[in-house]
Amino acid sequence: MKDYLLDLIQHTYGLGVVELVKIEGSDTETKVAAYAEDKSVIVTGTFKNPIDGFQGTFGMPNLSKLKTILSFDDYDDQAIINVTRNDDGVASAIHFETKTGDFVNDYRLMSKVVVEDKVKTVTFKGASWDVEFEPTVAGVMRLKKQASANSEELNFKTKTDNGDLKIYFGDPSTHSGNFVFQPDVSGNLSKAWNWPVKVFLAIMDLPGDKVVRFSDAGAAEITVDSGIANYRYLLPAQAK
């Protein structure tokens, strides 16, 4: 259980813009949904194996508290970590207890009615992905350097140029910078859409195998295979 929770926290709360996650679970599947308050990113995910006790729909709020509890070394491999339920069988809390029962925490879950109001299902009709690639360490490092040099910019732009995917910061009339993020891509991006720097970099820093997709229609998608779950991050283009 602890490994699943740590993976979930890292790939949602770890973005720095998500504080509430909705869980939809059954005996065969555990699904995750969340999004940033400013709608800069929509997160969905499916665990490769269903999580025991995560049946039904409920919310996981105040993820900073859950992260703190999970950081306690008291909850080692012998600790008891399980989902407690109320008299109606609805998941109500995640219970943490040391083997000897001398250190206990209960992390309260959010009811189905409340979480479905706060994390509404977002229907994405799909997009034609014009550019798709696996980001390189060198490309991400270049992005971090340019983000540092242009720290006043909240967004960056993407366009293809002679077969390379380039990222642009700023405006030539003031300070600006650009670089080749991914060479030799197939496909074409002609519209300079804006993408959130902070969120994009946070996703790039997540552990797991990544695939990045851009659409000239104004959407970007990053998928991350953490080994425990498959996560999908949808980024709508941002207004300048």
Disulfide bonds with the S-S distance in Angstrom:
none
